[in-house]
């Protein structure tokens, strides 16, 4: 099912109308009805009742995102939410690591006590906790130095900060955030591939696929790093999204 991004956005945010000074273009965007004057929306092309939101030269008409631009904005905001959720989760993990580093001995004693209690229960079901990979991983963390755990917590916080900055920038469709997202996400792809070689899980696979698609989508649709004409072509595409310019290119101003 094809989504009409223009009308979908107008239904949520309302129409955007503009009265150009040029009478030949103005007549294509304006009409009189029994209920009053109507103006053509710069986004969806439908006529809206009431006075225009602005007026002036056609060249100064507001640059209204339309069509694929709105679709790209929707995708960017989806990625922004995903980045924000991930950033908050990493902050919680960093806080847990920090707290664990300051009470490592107490946590180890508590873990050993619970392990002694649970060992006979699991043995009844023919499961040896002493040879469990999960238990082994937890026990291995008890051997880490306080300084090592502190460094891990700091690195996690830095990573979380990058994710949150990406989220804010992507939500507002900032070009620097698109570059940051592509570079940062691509930089972590080798690590994600290495983790899959150590242990495969559907979550890791889904995360890797999502990050690869995000890198390709942003780099290509936003024409980063000179792709598909680079920034110049991207700005030209944005300018062409204005309905006034569409009207001009259709031969109204000849």
Secondary structure, 3 states (H helix, E strand, C coil): CCCCHHHHHHHHHCCCECEECCHHHHHHHEEEECCEEEEEECCCCCEEECCCCCEECHHHCCCCCCCHHHHHHHHHHHHHHHHHHHHHHHHHHHHHHHHHHHCHHHHHHHHHHHHHHHHHHHHHCCCCHHHCHHHHHHHHHCCCCHHHHHHHHHHHHHHHHHHHHHHHHHHCCCHHHHHHHHHHHHHHHHHHHHHHHHCCCHHHHHHHHHHHHHHHHHHHHCCHHHHHHHHHHHHHHHHCCCHHHHHHHCCCCC
